[in-house]
Amino acid sequence: MTGINLNASSAHDGFLPENQLILNAVSEGIYGFNLDGNAVFINPAAERMTGWKSGELLGKNIHDCHHHSHLDGSHYPKEDCPIYNTLKDGIAREISHEVFWRKDGSSFPVHYTSTPVYKDGHLIGVVAIFRDISIQKQTEQSLRQALQQVQALSEKLSSENQYLQLELADKTGDVEISGTSSQIKQLIGQIKLVANTESTVLISGENGTGKELVARNLHKLSNRADKPLVCVNCAAFSSNLLESELFGHEKGAYTGATSRRKGRFELANNGTLFLDEVAELTLEAQSKLLRVIQEQEFERVGSSDTIKVDIRLITATHHDLLKRVEQGLFRMDLYYRLNVFPIFVPPLRDRLSDIPELVSHIIQELNRKLGKKITRVSHKGLQRLMQHTWPGNVRELQNVIERESILSQSQVLQLSQQLAPESSPNETVKSSSDQSLAAMEKQHITKVLQETHWRISGPTGSAAKLGLPSSTLRSRMKKLNITRPV
């Protein structure tokens, strides 16, 4: 039996302690209750905290005076009060989540205990000791707010770190813009003209020509160079996931969304956002992108809160966007928003004179990556590289040199790989056997495209069904002159 035990000589009216002077001196409020639940003792600290004088409360039900309601104003029945429950069962209680109401109608948070009082083994009342914890609650609230800020910053750093790790993992020795051909000089001139503006840039060109490299140079030369450059390949995500990737999502926004995640627009705030393969955006995503460009604001998936951003937008595509507008696959208003300053990246076959400089730069990067000490490509090997038409452009050249570097035991690459000259995408196949094979390939690819409603990328796209990278499928479609019917 836990509680206070009194003998007959230590209490007045069977309850009041002899050491009343001590009780009057403590800073905690103290109430004494008899078995009827009425006040029989109130110390000065309780009077100061509540504004009620002892003469106003003695002999009365204190719960009805200043414990009658919860903080939200809802009724607090006496039957639910821990103090009065202790009168019934003799069990001590400790409470820290309630409020007492002052005489002037205001409230304050309290921490209180209700302790049973026994005399000769019989329960005769309850002592309630309480203190005002307003400062403690304010401190806790300040700490919670500070913790939320720290968590928000931690989440931001974690998201940025995750993105940077993905970016680093995705980089495979990108080369800088190398070459002295007139096409490259014109390209570099365009980059320098528009880089330090806020204008939206649309980069076009075949796969593998280095459109992302152009975007990186635009960012590097801009006044946002010290801010993040965030890159998104729109063809790498399904239509369902792309919206979450761009705009982020709240926890529980959809199945699998186990935590809140910031989207690429949010990560690119104050910096540059590069949307590669922008033609792959669904019409719904295009509509949302248009709003972000116009209003510089968006909502995460599963949230109605508007997020403001300040970004410089750069996009890229290997498609003819205007033709896709005519086909109803791309919004005309978005096209004109993106095509403020167009930049065309020439294919490698149109600047073969740049190959020696490109090869030199690639070898330097591969030496660092592979730990090699390769100095050059042999003269004969370089001639063979100059004779190739490079349907895969600079990316294909990088792959050829990297494979050769891995295989080579010499400091001079001899180019042992067979690189027979290939026809350009616009040339027709010459031999009758090739024509037959090409016709069969064209027929099969067209059939798969029709079955997938001409969707190329994604898990249910034609490239996945054919077991090809989407870029390879597009290259084959171009070479075989496969186009979607209008």
Secondary structure, DSSP 8 states (H G I E B T S, - for coil): --SEEE-GGGEETTTEES-HHHHHHSSSEEEEEETTSBEEEE-HHHHHHH---HHHHBTSBHHHHHSSB-TTS-B--GGG-HHHHHHHH---EEEEEEEEE-TTS-EEEEEEEEEEEEETTEEEEEEEEEEE-HHHHHHHHHHHHHHHHHHHHHHHHHHHHHHHHHHHHH----------SHHHHHHHHHHHHHTTS---EEEE--TTS-HHHHHHHHHHTSTTTTS-EEEEEGGGS-HHHHHHHHHEE-TTSSTT--S-EE-HHHHTTTSEEEEETGGGS-HHHHHHHHHHHHHSEEE-BT---EEE---EEEEEESS-HHHHHHTTSS-HHHHHHHTTEEEE---GGGGGGGHHHHHHHHHHHHHHHHT----EE-HHHHHHHHH---TTHHHHHHHHHHHHHHH--SSEE---S-------TTS---SHHHHHHHHHHHHHHHHHHHHTTT--SSTTSHHHHHT--HHHHHHHHHHTT-----
